[in-house]
Amino acid sequence: MRILPQPLSFDWDKGNIDKNLKKHKLSNKEIEQVFINDKEKFTFEDQKHSVTEKRHGIFGKTDNGKLLSVVFTLRKDKVRVITARSMSKKERRSYEKIKTNSNI
């Protein structure tokens, strides 16, 4: 299932430009690396939180090896990050299991 639009672009505005830096110490550049550079990323639909708009999640790694969990939506074919943070232990186990089972 293809979730991410091509070409890939991001929607950073005053509502989300530095939210993750303040809350989780993650820069927009780091978050974008998960989408752009990580060949082992895993995207999925977030049906539980898709109430007012369709949301998706992505598990992936930054260039420095940080494992991130990102929730995003698509607006006008742009990725709009809702939140990003380091993966929890449970998410890391799921990510490793997915990588192993999909032979990435």
C-alpha positions in Angstrom: 0.0 0.0 0.0 1.5 3.3 -1.0 0.8 6.1 1.5 3.5 8.7 0.8 3.0 11.0 -2.2 5.7 11.4 -4.8 7.4 13.8 -5.0 7.6 14.0 -1.3 7.1 17.5 0.3 6.3 18.7 3.8 3.8 21.2 5.2 5.6 23.1 8.1 3.7 26.2 9.3 3.3 28.1 12.5 1.1 25.3 13.8 3.8 22.6 13.7 7.1 24.2 12.7 8.8 23.8 16.1 6.3 21.8 18.1 8.4 18.6 18.1 11.6 20.4 18.8 10.1 21.9 21.9 8.3 18.8 23.1 10.6 16.0 22.0 13.9 17.7 21.0 13.5 16.5 17.4 14.2 18.9 14.5 12.1 19.0 11.4 15.2 17.9 9.4 15.5 14.8 11.6 11.9 13.9 11.2 12.1 14.4 7.4 15.1 12.0 7.3 12.8 9.1 8.4 10.6 9.7 5.4 13.3 10.4 2.8 16.4 8.5 3.8 15.3 5.4 5.7 14.9 2.5 3.4 13.6 0.3 6.3 10.8 2.7 7.3 7.3 1.2 7.8 4.2 3.2 7.1 0.7 2.3 8.3 -2.8 3.7 8.6 -3.8 5.0 12.0 -7.5 4.1 11.9 -7.9 4.6 15.7 -7.1 8.3 15.5 -8.6 9.0 12.0 -11.6 10.8 13.3 -11.7 14.2 11.5 -9.0 13.4 8.9 -7.2 10.3 7.8 -4.0 9.8 9.8 -1.0 7.6 9.2 2.0 6.5 11.2 5.6 5.8 10.3 8.3 3.9 12.2 11.8 4.7 11.0 15.4 5.8 11.6 17.2 9.1 11.3 20.6 9.4 9.7 22.0 9.4 13.3 20.2 6.1 14.1 17.4 7.5 16.3 14.3 5.4 16.0 11.3 7.6 15.6 7.5 7.1 15.7 5.7 9.8 13.6 2.0 10.5 13.2 1.1 12.5 10.1 -1.7 13.3 7.7 -1.6 14.3 4.0 -2.9 17.8 3.0 -2.8 18.8 -0.6 -0.3 16.0 -1.3 2.1 17.3 1.4 3.1 15.4 4.5 1.9 17.3 7.6 3.5 16.0 10.8 1.2 15.9 13.7 3.7 14.5 16.2 7.1 12.8 16.3 9.0 11.2 19.2 11.4 8.5 20.0 9.9 5.0 19.7 8.7 3.3 22.8 10.1 -0.1 23.7 6.9 -1.7 22.4 7.2 0.2 19.1 10.9 -0.8 18.8 10.0 -4.4 19.2 7.2 -4.1 16.6 9.6 -2.3 14.2 12.2 -4.9 14.5 9.7 -7.7 14.1 8.3 -6.0 10.9 11.8 -5.6 9.5 12.6 -9.3 10.2 9.3 -10.6 8.8 9.4 -8.5 5.7 13.1 -9.3 4.9 14.0 -5.6 4.5 
